[in-house]
Amino acid sequence: MAIQKNVKIKNKKARFEYELLDSYDAGIVLAGTEIKAIREGKASIAESFCEFNEHSELFVINMTVQEYSHATHFNHSPKSERKLLLNRSELKKLEKEVQNSGLTIIPTLLYTNDKGFAKMKISLARGKKLFDKRENIKDRDNKRDLSRIKKSFNN
């Protein structure tokens, strides 16, 4: 598979499952084979979330980066924890929000910048209740029906 210039791997479930409040761009600490696999587009952040450890460092958990096909026995493990890089002030703010108000940190986008570095857009999020999700589905259906009606009148 060819290496892509711009990689954008989205977490499509995030907007449906959570109410996104604030977003940050974070760098990721990766091994050599991990960045090569990400540049091939072989990563998933659908089931992942972020957590602080005892040293107030932020890690992304459950992010899947498939093994790199051309690597030797020095390949990485697909589901390991990966450290996220943010400013100290941003880390303190996020940790305070998570501890005090029960919010969670969700990765919404994994991408490569112009220099080829892997970055992750993370969002401070509040979980939605079931009725909020139903309301979103109802709104989406209503918009779709309305656009169909408008289209039929225009023709």
Secondary structure as GFF3:
##gff-version 3
##sequence-region A 1 155
A	DSSP	beta_strand	8	10	.	.	.	ID=ss1
A	DSSP	alpha_helix	14	17	.	.	.	ID=ss2
A	DSSP	beta_strand	18	28	.	.	.	ID=ss3
A	DSSP	alpha_helix	32	39	.	.	.	ID=ss4
A	DSSP	beta_strand	43	44	.	.	.	ID=ss5
A	DSSP	beta_strand	49	52	.	.	.	ID=ss6
A	DSSP	beta_strand	58	61	.	.	.	ID=ss7
A	DSSP	beta_strand	64	65	.	.	.	ID=ss8
A	DSSP	beta_strand	82	85	.	.	.	ID=ss9
A	DSSP	alpha_helix	88	101	.	.	.	ID=ss10
A	DSSP	beta_strand	104	112	.	.	.	ID=ss11
A	DSSP	beta_strand	118	127	.	.	.	ID=ss12
A	DSSP	alpha_helix	130	154	.	.	.	ID=ss13
###
